[in-house]
């Protein structure tokens, strides 16, 4: 009998290999991650020096290597033709936008056709899951351990979440609270729900809060995450019954390291949207089906949603959770996050 966990296990192993600088394969496409590779590993992977470089379209557009159609999908795949001067150091400079100002003149390079776009797109998704820059040397696979796009789908399948622990947890602002932890077998971190108050026969007030180490723990003033988290607990408690979902999707789903890279780009003058696309990621890579699954496991199929983001409403609705009311969640800006909040309003459709 086949193990339904096997595809996700294979992806977990591929993630580990990529982080260690080992090549992996998706289908018949072998990959060597630029971020964790080195010149010696590249020679072993591609002794002929012909393996092209795989980027996202957003990154390639930043480098003036993608046409407008490609750039319309920032996390779509683009291949860069290998030329003699595209060595490992040059690939690193091409891959990491933090080096753009230090090495502003790159090229000439040429984008070439992507023969297996579904495999190339899956490779970029795998980089995001691994928390790495989405940039690979690629060639035809040999004996590398292989995964498939379907395996990656299984790894990110929200329906695999289950409740693994729960306990009473009085917190500041809500002493009558219970914490519930969710995970899958391979997930490196757990999602949690904080149930505040007691059910009263009406849909709960729900907040979807994405993990933000810098804001929630360190008190960063670059975003509004910490104050939003505290205010959400207070508002849910004041309503008498509700749920705070704490989603382990740091940096809009790109991970802590890549979020810090985006912060460095913001310090160079780019807003949060442009920083993500310069890194090679989608504007928002979060999976809100995870939140819908958590609510379903908690027996809640109708909610009042505390959010300024219409995308969260749409995502829950698409996953079968009815949002009967959107409740605005507005906090005053500070001098460090005014531009960030304006970008959320003007470029990602937040409604304050």
Secondary structure as GFF3:
##gff-version 3
##sequence-region A 1 352
A	DSSP	alpha_helix	6	19	.	.	.	ID=ss1
A	DSSP	beta_strand	24	26	.	.	.	ID=ss2
A	DSSP	beta_strand	29	33	.	.	.	ID=ss3
A	DSSP	alpha_helix	39	45	.	.	.	ID=ss4
A	DSSP	beta_strand	53	56	.	.	.	ID=ss5
A	DSSP	alpha_helix	57	62	.	.	.	ID=ss6
A	DSSP	alpha_helix	68	71	.	.	.	ID=ss7
A	DSSP	beta_strand	77	80	.	.	.	ID=ss8
A	DSSP	alpha_helix	88	95	.	.	.	ID=ss9
A	DSSP	three_ten_helix	97	99	.	.	.	ID=ss10
A	DSSP	beta_strand	111	112	.	.	.	ID=ss11
A	DSSP	alpha_helix	117	130	.	.	.	ID=ss12
A	DSSP	beta_strand	136	140	.	.	.	ID=ss13
A	DSSP	beta_strand	146	147	.	.	.	ID=ss14
A	DSSP	alpha_helix	149	155	.	.	.	ID=ss15
A	DSSP	three_ten_helix	158	160	.	.	.	ID=ss16
A	DSSP	beta_strand	162	168	.	.	.	ID=ss17
A	DSSP	beta_strand	177	183	.	.	.	ID=ss18
A	DSSP	beta_strand	191	197	.	.	.	ID=ss19
A	DSSP	beta_strand	204	210	.	.	.	ID=ss20
A	DSSP	pi_helix	213	217	.	.	.	ID=ss21
A	DSSP	alpha_helix	225	239	.	.	.	ID=ss22
A	DSSP	beta_strand	241	247	.	.	.	ID=ss23
A	DSSP	alpha_helix	250	253	.	.	.	ID=ss24
A	DSSP	alpha_helix	256	267	.	.	.	ID=ss25
A	DSSP	alpha_helix	272	279	.	.	.	ID=ss26
A	DSSP	alpha_helix	289	297	.	.	.	ID=ss27
A	DSSP	beta_strand	302	306	.	.	.	ID=ss28
A	DSSP	alpha_helix	310	318	.	.	.	ID=ss29
A	DSSP	beta_strand	322	327	.	.	.	ID=ss30
A	DSSP	alpha_helix	338	347	.	.	.	ID=ss31
###
